[in-house]
Amino acid sequence: MPSDATTTLLAILGGVAVLIGIALRVAALGIIPARRKPSTGVAWLLLVLLAPAFGLVAFLFFGSARLGRRREAALRRINATIAERTAPVVAAAQPRDVPAYVASATRLNHRLAALPLSHDNTVTLLEDYTGSIAAMTAAVQRAERYVLVEFYITALDDLTRPLLDALADAVRRGVTVRLLLDHLGSRGIPGWPDLRAALDASGVDWHPMLPIAPLQGKFRRPDLRNHRKLLVVDGLVGFTGSQNLTEPGYNKPKNHRLGREWVELMVRLRGPVVASLEAVFASDWALETGEVTAVVPSPPAGDPEPGEVAGASCQVVPSGPGYEAENNLLLFTTLIYGATRRLSLTSPYFVPDESLLYAVTTAARRGVEVELFVSEVSDQFMVGHAQNSYYEALLEAGVRIHRYPAPAILHAKHFSVDDDVVVIGSSNMDLRSFALNFEVSLMMTGTDVVAAVRRVEDHYREVSRELTLEEWSQRGPGKRYVDTVMRLTAALQ
């Protein structure tokens, strides 16, 4: 039998624990919602209130998208320097033959990221996965001065080996080759040690982005990612879009067994806009290395080459934790609210915040023909179920949902508004891409380039199966429950 003193001590400790739990909950009410979206604040509060110890530890690790004071201060200095150096690269151009909402979006983009609109660019849409890697390889093989490569995932496999060999050959020719890859994103792909060894042996100047190395004093929220994809050669040609530098099954045995391959859309660019892609690379390079490189003007595109769409006006929009606003989300909602006839959205992970969801459903209720292209089966359990939780609201509003057939993963990221404007890039339409990832988006106007993207969307529609509200409403309660729980976890940003 415990003594009276022991019983009293246990009672006191129990009371103290209760008071501490209450104090933590009260403190959380005043701290967690600050400067967060309502849905994010509520999700974190619910976790802390239900499981204070676990919730607080999770919040300490994942509750802030800050990069750290020193890194954020460096990023502000770098972006200011880049903006100053790129100001004369392309004279600020006025939009041509576009509605007022597109002109307004152009001004918004420039104020958010300091990169201008440029005219008379040529664009080549690259739908073929292997052909895209081949096009980048061919561009590198023609390099004379420099090659800039930045991809969320870079891997060494049978498909990417020719490109990596071309980079090494360029170094041997005296070409400056700089390469950035996301630290955690790339090392999660099989073959990471072999890739590191190959890059070290090649002479390529390469660095991991957002490295996690606590022993070297490099630590931050571990799920922050640099998700950008771009390549620039000699300031003459640039590439960007949704594709990573890996084979279409991501070197994963499970994907190969399922026959699962990623479907992408990249763009090859020539003209003044290439300098803006180079400026984005320069910012990330300076952030990781401390070296601020020159950004030089890109010459006019000249006569179009076979397969190119000429006369495109383009503007690059970088976004990420280092910016005061969610640049990509602001651009997306601005353009969506301008739609009057047709809105086509393609996103592998459609987990919108309130503002984007309202913009899309409001467009449908206004009579705009709204369609969403997604994968029939998601490659990510949690995100896939969170995405499912939005389908009912979308279908009820009149949005048509087309599901790209499994086992393929529709990983392309783009949308078009009326016949006025298209946006393509690395950004998903989800909370992670808006708040946690460094992304790059490309806004393009011009009748021909919009028509070209429309043809890609038409192909998606031809091969996809449309989801109906009647079919979706027949899901069992178990699936609905999982969808709802995963929707809540998606808000923990």
N, C-alpha and C positions, 0 to 999 in steps of 0.2 A: 504494500500500500504506500503511495507517495505521501510524503510529509505535508503538513499544512503549509510550510514555507515554500515547498516545491510547487504545490498547487497554486499558491498565491503568485509565485513568479511566472508560472505558465499562463495564468490569467492575465497578468500584466503584459507579458509579451504578446499574447493574443490580442489584447486591446490595442497595444501599440501598432501591431500589424494591421488591424482594422483601420486605425486612424491614418496610418501611412497610405493604405490603399485608397481611403476616401480623399486624402490630400492629393494623391497622384491623379485621381480622376478629376477632381476640381481643377487642378492645374492644367490638365490636358484640355479641359473645356475652353480655357482662355488662351492656350498656346497653339494647339494643333490647327484650328481653323484659320489662323492668321495667314493672309496672303495665299490662300489656297482656294481652288474651286470648291463650291459647296459639296459636290459629290465626293471629291477627294477627302475633304475634311470630315465628312460624315463617316466614310469608310474607315479612316484611321481612328476616329473616336470610338466607333463600334468595336474595333479590335482591342483598343486599350481598355475600354470599359468591361468587355467580356473577359479578357485575359491580360490584366495589367502588366505582369512581369514580361511575358512574351511580347505583348504589344509595344511596350516601351523599348525593349531591345531591338525589335524590328524597326521601330520608328527611328532609333538612333542610327541604324545602318542604312535605312532606305527612305527615310522621311524627308530628306532634303536633296534637291537636284543641284545644289551648289557645288562648284568645282573646287572650292577652297579660295580664300582671300587672295593669296599670291597669284594663283593661276588665273583667277577672274580679272585681277588688276592687269596682269600681263596680257590677257586676251583683249581687254579694252584698249590698251596701248597699241597692240598689234593691229587691231581693226582700224583704229584711228590713223595709223601710219599707212596701212594698205589703202584706206579710203582717200587719203591725201595723194598717194602715188598714182592711184588709178583715176583720179579726177580728170586729168588731161588725156587719158588713154582713149576714151570715147566721149565725144561731146554729148552732153545731155540731149537726148533726142525726144521729140514730141511724138506721141502715138499717131499712126496714120490710119484713117478710115476705120475707126473702131467706135463702138458705142461709149457713152459717157462712163458707164461702170467699169469698163476695161481701162480707160484713161485714168480713172480714179485709182484703180488697182496698181497701175504703173507708178503713180506718185507715191502710193503707200509703200510699195516695194523699195523704192529709192530711199525713202525716209527711214525705213527699218534697217536696211543693209547697205546703203550707199552705193549700190551697183546700178548702173544706168541701163535704160532700154537702148538697144542698137538695132539698126535696120540692115536690110540687104544681106542677110545670112543665108546660107544653104543648109538644108537639113536632110539627112538620110535616116529613115526609120529602119532599125535592125531587129526584126522579129525572130530570126533564126538564131538559136542559142550558139551553135558552133560557128555560124557565120559571123556573129558579133565578135567572138574571140579572134577569129581569123582577120577581121577588119582591123582590130586594134594591133594585132601582130604585124600586119602589113604596114601600118602607119609607123610603128616603131622601127621597122626595118629601113624606112626612108629617112629617119631622123638624122639631122646634121648638127644640131646645137644642143638640144636638151629634151628630156622626156620626164614628165611629171605623172606619177601614178598614185592614186589614192582610192583604196577599196576597203570596205568593212571586212570582207573576207578575201584573203589571198591564200591559195593552196597550190601545192605542187602535185600535178596528176598528168595523165596522158593528154588531156585537152589543153591545159595551161602551160605545159612544158615548152612548146614552141614559142609562146609569148615570153616566158622567162628567159629562154635562150636568146631571143631577140634583144632583150634588155642587156644581157651580158655581152652580146656582140656589139651593141651600141657603145657600151663602156670601153670596149677594146678599140673602137674607132675614135675614141676621144670625146664622145658625147657625154654630157652630164646627165646622169639618171638618178632621180630621187623617187623614193617609194615610201608611202605611209600605209600601214594596215592597222586595223583595230586589234589591240592586244588580246583581249578575251575572245572576240569574235573569230579571229583567225586561229588561235591556238586550240579552239574547240573542234577543229576539223582534223580528221586523221592525217598523219604525215607531217605534223607541225615541226618536229625535229629535223626532218629531211629538208623542209622548206627553209628553215633558218640556215642550215649548212649550205644549201645551194645559193642563197642570197649572199651570205658571207663570202663565198668563193667567187661570186660573180663580179664583185667590185661595185655593185649597186649601193648607193648611199641610202640605207633604209632604217626606219625607226617605227616602233610600235606607238600607236595613239592611245591615250588614256591608260598608260600602263599601271598595273597593280603590282607594286614591289615594296611592301612595308619596310623591309630591311634597308631600302634605299630612300626611305622617306616619301615614297610615292603611294599614296592611298587616298581613296575617295569612295563615294557611294559605288559599290561594285557593279551595279547594273546600268551605269552611264555608258553609252556607246557612241563612237563615231561611225555612223551608218552610211556615210557618203560614198558615192561611186563616181570617179571621174578619171580621165586620162587626157593629157595635153602633150602634143608633139610640136616643138619649135614655134609655138604660138600660132600655128597655121591650121591645125585640126584638133578638135576636142571630142570627147565621148562622155556621155553621162546617161543615167537611167537607173534601172532596177537591178541589173545583173551583177553578181559577184564574180571574182576570178576563181572559179572552180568548175568542175564538171557538173552536168545537170542533175546528178543525184547526190551532190555534196560529199562524195566519197564515203557515204554511210551504207554499210551492208544491208541494213533494214530497207532503205530506200530502193536499193538495187533488187532486193527480193520482191518488193511490191511493184516494181516497174515504175516507181515514182520519179518523175523528172519535173524540174521547174520550168515554167513558161515565162519569158521575160520580154521586155521592150527597152531597147537602148536607142540612142540617137547619136549620129555622127554629125558634127558641126564644123562649118568653115565660115569665117567672117569675123567681124568685130566682137561677137559674143564670146569667142574663145578666150579673150583677155579676162573676161569676168570669171570664167572657170579657173583660169590661172590664179586670179586673185584669191579665190576660195582656197586653193591649194596653198598659196603663199601664207595665208593666215594660219592654217593648220600646221604647216611646216615650222613657222616661227614659234608657235605655241609649244611644239614638241622639242625643238632644237635650239631656240633662241636666235636663230638666224633669219633676218628679214630679207628676203630675196626681191630682186627687181621684177616688176610686172610691166611688160612692154606692150605697145599697141599691136593688135592683130590686124593684118591687112584686109582689104575687102575680099570677098569670096571670089569675085570674078565670074566667069562663065560657069554655069552648072555642069557638073560631071554626070555621067550616066547614073540614073537612079536617084539623083538629088532633087529635092524640092527647093526652088529658088524663091527669093523675095520674102523670107520670113523675118519678122521683127521679134527679137528675143530679149529676155531679161532673166538673169540668174538671181535666185533668192535663197541664200543660205539661212539656216535656222539652227537653234540648239540652245542648251543651257546657258551659254555665254551671252545671249542676247536678252535685252530687257523684256521683249514681247515674244510671243509664239508666232514668229514670222509666217510659217507655213499655214498655221490655222487661220490667221487673219486674212491671208491671201485667199485660201480656199472658201471661207465663208463670204468674203466680199464678192467673189465671182459667182458663187452659187445663188446669192440673193439677186444677182443681175439677170439670171436666166429667165427667158420669156417663152421659149418653145421646147427646148430639149436639153437634158442634162444626162450625160453618161459618165458613170463613175466606175473605176476599176481599182480594187484594193484587195490584197490577200488577207489583210487583217483590218476589218471595219469595226472598230470599237470607238465610236465617236463620243466626244464630250457633249454637254447639253447644247452648246451653241451650234455645233456642226449638225447634230441630230435635228434641231429645230429648223436650221437652214434647209436641209434636204427634205424633210417632211412638209415644210411650208411651201417649198417649190412645187411639190406634187399636188398639194391642196390648192395651189394657185392655178392649176391646170397645165403645168409644165410636164412634159413626158420625161419622167425620171426613171433611169434604169441603173442597176448596180450589178457589176460582174464580180463574182467571188468564186472560190474553189468549192466544189461539191463536198470535199473532205479536207479539213484543215490538217496541216502537219504539226500543229501545236495544240495540245489538249486544252489547256486553260484558255488560251486566246480564242480557240475555235468555239468553245462553249460560251464565252463572253459575247462573241459576235452573234451567236445564235439567239441570244436574249433580246436582240434588237429587231429581229426579223418581223415579229408580229406587228410592232408599231410602224415599221416601214411599209409592210404590206397593207395595213389598214389605211395608211395615208395615200396609197395608190402607187407606191414605188414598185417597179417590176424587178424582181431579183432573178438573175440568170446564174446558174451554178455550172462552172466549167467542169467537165467530166473527170472523175477520178480514173486512174491514180495520179494524174497530172496535178501540179500545184500552180495555179495562176498567180504568179509572183509579181507581175507587171503592176506599175503604180502610175496611173494617169487619169485625167478626166477632161472632158470637153464640154463647153457651154455654147448652146445655139450653134451658129456657124462662125462664131467670133474669136474664140480663144481656146487654147489647150494648155494643160500643165502636165509635165512629165518629170519624174525624178526618182529619188530614193525614198521619199516619205510615204509611209502608210497613212491611212486615215484612222489612226488610233491614238490613244492617250500617250503611249510611249513615244511615238514619233513626234508628237507635239511638245512634250515636256522633257524628255530624257535623252533623246538621240540628237546628235548633230546630223542634219540632213541637208540636201541640196535639191532645189526644185528649179525647173526651167519653164517659164511662161512664154508661149509663142502665139503670135497672131499672124494672119495672112490666110487668104482663102484656100490656097493650095495645101498648106501644111495642116490646116484643120481638116480638110477633106481626106488627107492621107491618114490621119489618126482615126477619122470616122470609119475608114475601110478596115482598120484593125479591129475596131469595136464591132463592126458588122460581122467579121469572121468569128469573134467570140460568141456572138449571138447565134450564129448558124450552128455551132458545135455544142452549145450549152443547152441545158434543160431548165425551163422556167419553173420556179417555185410558186405555188399558189397558196393563198391564205387558208383555203379549205384543207389542203394537204398538211400545212404546218400546224394547224389547230388540232390535228389528231395525235400529236405527240403525247406520250404518257407523262404522268406527274413526276416520275423520276428524272426524266430528261429535263423537264422544266426547272426542277429544283437545282440540278447541277448547273444549268445555264445561269440561273439567278445568282448562285453562290460565286461562280466564276466572274460574273459581271461585277460583283462587289470587290473581288480581289483585283480586278483590272483597274479599279479606281484608286488603289493604294499606290499613288505616284508621289 
